[in-house]
Amino acid sequence: MIGITKTFSGITANDNISLKLKKGEIHALLGENGAGKTTLMNILFGLYKCEKGIIKKNGKTVQINSPHDARKLGIGMVHQHFKLVHNFTVLENIILGEEPVKNCILSLESARNKIIELSGRYKFNIEPDAVVSDITVGMQQRVEILKMLYRDNDILIFDEPTAVLAPQEADELMRIMKNLAAEGKSILFITHKLNEIKTAANRCTVLRNGKFTGTVDVESISKEKLSEMMTGRNLNFIIEKTGKQPGEVILKVENLTYKSKTHNKAIVNNINFEVRANEIVCIAGIDGNGQQELIRLITGMLKPDSGSIDIKGKNIAHIPEDRQKYGLIMDYNIGYNMILQNYRTSKYKKFGFYLNIDAIYKNADALIEEFDIRAGQGARTITRSMSGGNQQKVVIAREIYRECNLLAAVQPTRGLDIGACEYIYRQLAAERDKGRGVLLVSFDLDEVMDISDRILVIYEGKIVANVKPKDVSYKELGLLMTGAATHNQEK
């Protein structure tokens, strides 16, 4: 990709960017939210067309005007938000758009055999007839990868591939990527996680504010230098502990149980715990062990089968696990999304019946500035048009500024760059120090250990450990999360 330039509504997303990918290489693309990484890959995949620049494959200039053109050139892409039909089977999703036909009749046998062979070769362990809505997020990602392999793509693009994965699933994905590269596939992957770059990538191209910062050999550069190239400053992830003792009980959960409506199994199984003022309590566990259902019970999105939930003040600030499904109205602008729970308050009403538009946009402009939300048209920017990381910042800004005693945050840094992560960690710590209780759900062990005052480990719907970060190692925490170890719980 040579001299790529792309603008949106007067904002330059890619400014004369060049990138070279070698055969059999894993090439990382690093940059802050809004740096232009996904835009650049969407151009390569044919979703966008650049105003300037050319693309060459094997030395020959090519025209990519659509994903169909990209696929004909052997280019495939796994998007940050998966492009799967949830009520279709795995097989139906993989062949969608490439359906095998024999004598004008859909013929699935050859497709099924190819999918089973590919699944076995890469140890995906995927059942072709499983319905996508019934499989885990990690398995859904494997389906997306199989879609590319089924089409014999030789250039594979991954956009934030580990954003929704548990640590063990992320490690497995890194192994898969290395195996694919060893077979001659060329991989481009967007990530904010420096550990992943050091683990898997051969080279890394860094973007900042839509401009090319440099391409470096990963083996010869430190994480600190990569971070500085990306943000233009040194970062500090050490969250100071104030030494304040936990205060009054903000959240008390007693004997909480929730059973699956399809197979009557307890997903949340007789859980008991407390969250107090001035503390951050993290629920750590591998995805699918009941933590998401637990948060939905606490926030009122689900009703328990038994047990009780007592919250001081009742109102909850909630950063949900899926910003697009639960956190935002995608076709509203930032201003309206910022007041979703508060539009009835006097601050945003005019003459009792009308919305106070000036107040709505003034509120949004202040939060856009404070949280560094990249939005081409300010408060009037349609949320759907923004990058995933900036959508996440909209949710976080809105919820942190709600008036309540409990902040429940599920993967609040999902899709955020390391500079934004540092800022969010300090915001959560500041909310704790103001007297809030913070309940955090995270799959990132570094995040769990760095920010938590106390860790609750959940396994198969039960709290199996209640520990402080200083009293447990990464290895012990990982074993607890997999059910391979037990720990004496503290009161």
N, C-alpha and C positions, 0 to 999 in steps of 0.2 A: 504494500500500500504506500503510494508516493504522493506527498503533498496534499493529503486529504483535508478539505475544508467543508464544514457543514454549519449552517446557521438556522436558528428557529426564532421567528418574530424579532429579528434584530440582534439576538444573542448568539455569539459564535461558540458552538459546542465543541467543534474540532477546528483548530487553527493551524493549517499547514503541517499536519502530522504524517510522519513516515514510520513504517514498521515492516520488518522483514522476518519471515518465519522459515526456518530450515526444516527439511525432511527429518522425521523421527525426533523432533525437538518438543519439549514442553516449555512454552513461552508464557510467562506471567504478564499480566497487564495490571499495573498498580496505580492508584490515584484516589484522591478524596471524592466524596459524593459530589456529583456534578462536574467532575473533571473531564468527562467526555468518553469514558471507557466503553460503556454500553452503546452509545451512539456510534462509535467507531466500528464495533463488532456488528451492529445492525446494518451498517453500510456494507460490510463484507458479506453479510447474509442476504442482502437484497431487500431489507425492510425499509431502508432509507436510501436516497440517492444523493451523492455529494455534489456541491456546486463546482468544486475544483478537485483535481487530483486524478490519478489513474491507479488501477489494480492490475497486477500481473500475476499469472500462475505459470510456473515452469518457464519463465522468461517471456511469455506472450501476453500482450495486453488483452484483458477480457472485459466484457460488459455484463454487469450484474444488476438487473433491473427488478428482480423479484426473487423470493426464496426458491422458486422453481429453477431459475437460472443458476442460483448458488448450488442447489442439489445436483444439477447436471454437471457442474464443475467439481463435484465431490466434497462440497462444503456443507457441514451440518452444524446445528446449534442447539444447545440445551439452555433454555431461558431461565432467569432467576425465578419467575413464576411459571410453573410448568404448563405446557400447552397440551393437556390431556382431557379427554371426554370421560368424566368420572363414572358414567353408567355404561360405558363400553368395557369390554374385556381387554386384557393386556394385548392379546393378539390383534383385536380390532383396532386398537390405538396405534400399534406399530405399523400396520399395513395401510392406515388411513391415507388416501391420496395415491397409494401405490398398490391398489387391490389387484391380486392376480386373477385373471379371467381366462377360462378355457371354454371354447364353444359358446361364448356369450353368457356363461354361468360363472358366478364367483367360485373360485377353487382355492380352498384354504389349506389343503393338505401340504403342498410344497412350502407355503409360508410357515405353517406350524413346524415343519421339520427343520427349516432354516433357523427359526427362533429358538427351538429347543437346542440345536447344535451350538448356536452362539451363546446361549445362556450357560450351557455346560462348559464351553471353552473358557469363558471368563469367570466361571464360578458365581454366576448371578443368582442361581437357585430361584428362578421366576417361573411360576405356573402360568402358561399361556391363556388358560380359561378363567383365571381369577379376574373379578371385577375390580377396576382401578380404585373405586371408592372404599374397597375392603382391605387394601394393602397399605403398608406404612409409607411415610414420606420418602424414606430411604429407598424403598422398593420402587416407588413412582419415579425416582430419579434414574434408577437402573432401566426402567422402561424407556425413558427419554434417550438414554445412551444406546439402548438396543435399536431405537428408531434410526439412529445414525448408522449403526453397524449394519443393520438390515439393508440400508441403501448403499452400502459399500463406500461411505464417505471416507476420504483420507485426510481431510482437515476438519478437526473437531473443535468447536467453540463451547466453552463452559462459562456461563455468566453467574458469578457468585455460587459455585456448585455446593459449598458446604454450609451455606447460610441457614438451612433448615435441618441440618444433620446433627446427630449426637456425635461426640468425640470418636467413638468406635466406628461409626459409619463414615466419618470423615477420613479416618485412617485407611479404611477399606477402599474408599474412592481414590485416595492417593496411590494405593497399590494398583488399582485398575488402570489409572492413567499411565503409570510407569510401564505396565504390561503393553498397553496400546502403543505407546511411543516405541517400545522395543520391537514391535512388529512393523514399524515404519510409519505409523500414523503421526501426524503433526498436530499438536494441541496448543490452542490459545485459551488461557483461563484467566478470568477477571477475579481478583480476590482483594480483600483488605487485610488478610491475615499473613503477617510476615513469616510466621512459623511454617505455613503451607508453602510459601515461596521457597524458603530454605530447604524444605523437605523434598519437594518434587520438581521444581523448575530448573532448567538449564540457564535460561536468560530471562531478564525482566525489563520491560519497557515501562517507564514512569511518565504519567501525565499530571500536569497541574494547571488548573484553570483553563482547560481546553488546549493547552500547549504541550509540545513534546519536551520533556526534561532530560531524557537520556535513556539509552539501553545499556545494561550492565550484565556481566557474567555473575551469576548468583553465588558461585563458590567463592569468589574473591571479594565480596562486599559484605559488610556487617548489616544486621537488622537496623541498627541505629542510623547508619548512613542512608539506607533505603527510606527510613521514616523521615529523615531530614529532606531527602529529594522530593518526597511526596507532599510534605506539609510546609516546607520552608522554615521549620523550627524544630527544636528539640522537645521531645515529649516526656512527661513524667507520669507513670501509672501508679505510683505509690500513693494510696489514699490514706491520709492521716486519720488515725483514730483519736477522737477527742478525749477519751477517757471518761465520758459521761456514763453513768450507770443507767440501764434500762429503766424506764418509768412505769406509768400505769399501763394496764393491759388495754391495748387498742383492739385486738382481735382474739377471740377465744373460740376454738373449734373443739367440740366434744363428740366422740363416738360417731363421727360422720361416715355415712355409708351411701354409696350410689351404685346401683346395679345396671348392667347393660340391658337395654330394652329388647335385644335380639336373642341373647343366650343366657340371661339371668345370672351372669357372673358379676361379682363385686369388683368394679373398676377402682372405686375408692372404698377401702376396707377398714372401717372402724378407726378412723384417724383422729388423733388428739394432739393439739399443740396451741401455743400462744405466740402472739407478736406484741411486743411492748413499744411504748414511745421510746424514741432515741435508739432504735436498733434496726439493722437491716438483716432480715432472716431470709436465707436463700434455700429454696427447694431444689436440690440437685438430684438428677436421675437421668437415665437413658430415656429418650422419647418413647412414649407409649406405655408408661408405667403409672398413669393416672394423674399426673400433675396438671395437665390441661383441664381435665374434668374437675379437679379440685378447685382450680381458679374459677371455673365457670359456676361452680356451686357457690363459692364465696361471693362472686359478683352478681349472683341472681340470674344467671343465664340458664342454669339447670336447677331442678328441685331435688333435694336429697330424699332417699328412701327412709333414712332415719338419722338421728343425731341433731345437733344444734350448732348454729353459727351466731355469735354475738359480736357486733361491731359497734364501737363507740362512735356515735354521731350518724351511723347508718350509711351516709354517702361514702363512696369509694372512687378514687381516681384509678383508672384501669387502662394500662397499656397492653392491648391484646396480642396474641401470638401471630395473628394474621391481620395486618394493617388494612389490606384491601377489603377483606370480607367483614371484619368486625370493627375496624377503627375509623374508616373514612367513607364518605359518599363521593365516589370517584369523579362524578360529573359536576360536583359543586366546586367552587373556587376555594382558595385557602381561607379567605375571610369567613365564609359560612361554615367550613369545617371546624374552624377554631371556636365556634360558639354552639356546637351541637347540643350540649347539655344545658346551656345557659341562656338560650335565646329568649326565654320567658322572663328573665330577670329585668329589673327596671333599667339597668345599665344599657340594655340593647333594645328597649322598647321606646316608642314615640307615640304620644297621645293615646297610650293604652292599647292600641290595636296594631300599630305599624312597627316594623323593624327600623332601628336607628342605624342607617347604613354608614353614616360617618363614624359612629362609635365602633361598629363592627370592623371597619377597615383600619381604624386607628389602633385597635387592639391587635389585629393581625400584623400590621406593619411593625409594631413594637416587638412582637414575638419572632417575626422573620429576622429582624436585626439581631436580637439577643441570641437566637439559636442558629444563626448563620444558615438560614434556609435559602437554597439557590432557586430563585423563581423569576423567570424572565419578565413577568408582568406584575410582580409584587403580589399584593393581597388578592388581586383579581385573576391570578394564574389558576387555570383549571387543574385540579389535583392529578387527574389521570395523565397529564402531559409531563409530569415531573419524574425524576429518577426515584427508584425504590427507597434509597437512603434518605432523600429529602421528604418523601411521603412519611417515612418513619419519624423524622424530626417534627413534622406537623402534629402527629399524634402525641409525641412526647411533650412538646411545648404546651399543648392544650391541657393535658392531664396533670402535668406538674403544677400548673397555675390554677387548678381547681381547688376550692376550699373544702378540705376533708382531712380526716385523721389518718386514713389508711391509703397507701399507694401500692397497688398490686401491678407488678410489671413482669410480663412474660417475654423473655428474650428481647429486652428493650434496645439492645445494640445490634440486632439482626440487620445486616445489610449496611451498617455504618462503617465508615473508614476509621482508622485508628485515632485520628485527631478528634473526630466526633465522639468516639467511644470514651476517650479521656474526659471530654467535656460532660458527657452523660453521667459517668461515674461520679464526678464531682457534684453534679446536680443532685444525684440520689443521696450522696453523703450530706449535702447541705439540707435536704429535706429531712433526713434523719436528725440532724443537729437542731432543726427547728422544732423538734418534738413529734414529728410524724413517725408512724410505724411503716416500714417498707417491707413488703413481701415480694421477693424476687424469684422468678423461675428462670434458670439458665442451664444450657447444655455445655457451656464453655468452662472448663475446669479452671483456667487462669482467671476468668471473671469471677467465678464462685469464690476462689481463694483470696483474690485481691480485695474484693469489696465487702464481703459478708462479715457481720459480727457473729453470726451463728448459722450453722448449716444443718438443714433437715434432709436426710437422704431418703428418697422414696423408691421402693422396689415392689413391683406387682401390687400397687395400690396401698401399700403399708409404709409408714414411717419406720425405717429400720435403724436409724441413727440420728442423734441430736448432738452435734459436736461444734467446737470452735475451730476456726482455721488453724490456729497455732498448735492445736492438739492432734492434727491429722495430716498425713502426707498425701501427696498426689496419688501415689500407688494405693494407699489404703482407701482413699476416697473412691478411686476407680473400682476397686474390689467390692466395696460396699454397694456401689451403683449397679454392679452386675449380679449381686446376690451371693458372691463368692466369699464374703466375710461378714461377720456380725460385730456389733459394737454395743457396749453398755450405754444405754441412753441416760442422759442427765435429766433432771426434773425441768 
